[in-house]
Amino acid sequence: MKKKLLAAAMLLAAVFVAPMRADVIEQVLVKVNGDIITKTELEQRQVAVLRQRMQGQIDPEALKNDETLKKMLVEVTPQVIVNAIDELLLFQRGRELGYRLSDDQFKAVVANIRKENKLEDEAKFQQALAQEGMSMDDLRRQLERQMVIEQVQRQEVGSKLTITEEEARQYYARHPEDFTDPAAVTLREIFVEVPSTEGNVNVARDEEGQKKIADARARVLKGDDFAKVAAEMSDSPSKANGGIIGPFAHSDMSPQLQQMVDKMKPGEITQAIRTPRGYQIFKLESVKVQALQPFESVRDLISEKVAGARTQIEMRKFLSRLRTQAIIEWKNEELKKAYEKQIAAAEGSAQ
């Protein structure tokens, strides 16, 4: 599968990237402040995106169709090149700030990777690296890049995400639906099954079912514990839990049951209800009314929601500044057009 994906990515040469001359070892697609993004790096990123897509929406059989692959690559490449440049800009910013992955940090991360993946054995670890086409130096560069980018995001964006008490209360007031517990009903049931033959109900069995549910109802009305009677007489799997079902929303009940429950108080028992499979009675165990959660109990959740939205906004602003300040030298006009179109579309949707 990996070979097929790599071969698929090579099709991009006919779409975005001009053929390489025989004397060129690696084709440079773009320079960003002097650092390069190569054709090989672009293809590796495309392969990663295709892998993700194939796990969900993309049929692996599509790989056999070159035209389908070309279409897929045209679709994903603009965002792939935007991501590649943005990550490089973030990494460059981190280097300016002096961020580095120390030897001790690298050893600790590798040890954790080996432990989580059960690769404590050196030979197995090296084999796993080889399967990914990586050396220890490659792994270190990848981990350092990831660590540096995360540090930049925390420094440049995370520091601006403090939510004041007033902001939190304003968000709470504007979005009460996010913090409102819905109304819920919890019932207990006793169900008596009435077997049928090819859709026809046997009259004798139906009468037996009516008598059994009537007896069960009579017992609980006399004071027998509903859970005990359910455990003894119910044919529903809920008998294992004393017949309890729910909680569930009022709208999830059948119209017939809704009408009954609306007239009941907790502890009351319904009349017997005929269902396609038999007879049922319910006890209204509890009713939870719709209620707005107190601000103090959702303060942390509000901070997460506000910070999440603000993170995206602040990151877009920060990346926009980095792009404006960067010297980007394109070596491929088709990729440049795709990049600029994607940036314009993203900025338009953010407004």
Helices and strands as residue ranges (DSSP letters): H 2-10, G 11-14, E 28-32, E 35-38, H 39-56, G 60-64, H 66-96, H 103-116, H 122-131, H 136-156, G 158-160, H 165-174, G 176-179, E 180-181, E 184-193, E 196-197, E 200-201, H 203-221, H 226-233, G 237-241, E 244-248, G 250-252, H 255-262, E 273-275, E 278-288, E 291-292, G 295-298, H 299-325, E 328-330, H 333-350
